[in-house]
Amino acid sequence: MVPARRAPLLFEALPELERHVPWIPFAHVPTAVEPCDAIADWLGRGGVFMKRDDLVSPLYGGNKVRRYEFILADAKAKAARRIVTAGGIASTQVMATALFGRELGFAVRAVLFDQPVTEFARQAVLGFADAGVELIFGGGYAMTAWRAWRALRRDAGNYLILPGAANPLANLGYIDAMFELAGQVERGLAPRPDVIVLPTGSSGTLAALALGCAHLGWETEVIGVRITTSLACNRATVGLVIGATDRFLAARAPRWKPMRGAVRYSLHGGALGRGYGYPTSEAVEGAAMVERLTGARGEVTYSGKALAALRVIARSPRYAGKTILLWNTLSTPRPRPSAGAADRVPPSLRWVLERPLLA
Ligand SMILES: *Cc1c(COP(=O)(O)O)cnc(C)c1O
């Protein structure tokens, strides 16, 4: 495993940023880029690669890690004592907050909204309880928002991380990741991708990768596989995140040329099914393919749907002969719940341990 680094590539490319932007190393980078040979038969072709951000930290990988190098550093700089966040019962963000927050000595309070109960969700809730997260059941989206606001205002020293944390500071993590990929391409470790595919929710990661490609002058199309409703994730919402991140960089780093017009991305809505977190048969199959690629089973909210979409894209005549890169955003390392974890789950969330599993 590569050790955590001393400074992000971003600070080399845009040195003025370092004065304005707090940063703490968590990521063990560069993460590998490798061919998806294990599932070439299932994809119906070769020329598909994977960026192994699932292994970006031995503690917990996935796409929250690079983002948290900036926002947890910001929380430290602001002398916060507790991180308050919200997410679904299977939330990878709550898990990342629990594990990396604890590393930095923060208390963590999380408000969890209802979503279909899968094995992955059940293991997640046990993991949160084990990590000592103060768990509050939020209910539906609106009640969760209200309870998260109350959880934030209840006492002093709290730092809020919204679901997805799609703010410019967090997005710097994936601008930096594009510089990393560019270096790997330059060193001949992988071809420059014509297409990058990743699951997208709050769209922060998608926006940052697309902005990074534009800054590098790459004509790569970044395809966000939508895992939530088009009300929450659409060209207007992604455009807002791109615009905010672009302005954030332009205001702090004179070498960053505003990119907005040059950003190439698209949204793929065909894998969503009934909605956020609901299994589809294609996502269940995709989750099994994640296991063939990484050794750890995928889940149906993000990785399974990303794989389902990847298969459609890989087989589409439009992308015939193109080099495709799947950006793996789901952690392969996962905490194994202790025997006593269930006893630490509060009564309001015990149903997650009892309800029949959907996948
Ligand atoms: C959070 C998450 C995403 C979505 O990232 P956004 O930046 O919110 O769009 C995708 N995949 C996985 C596995 C995640 O945990």
The ligand as an ORCA input file, in Angstrom:
! r2SCAN-3c Opt
* xyz 0 1
  C     -21.069      8.957     -2.314
  C     -20.878      7.968     -3.376
  C     -21.090      8.303     -4.723
  C     -21.640      9.623     -5.154
  O     -20.715     10.673     -5.100
  P     -21.239     12.156     -5.308
  O     -20.013     12.973     -5.296
  O     -22.151     12.466     -4.142
  O     -21.996     12.219     -6.573
  C     -20.854      7.340     -5.682
  N     -20.453      6.098     -5.337
  C     -20.253      5.741     -4.061
  C     -19.865      4.335     -3.754
  C     -20.450      6.654     -3.045
  O     -20.252      6.288     -1.776
*
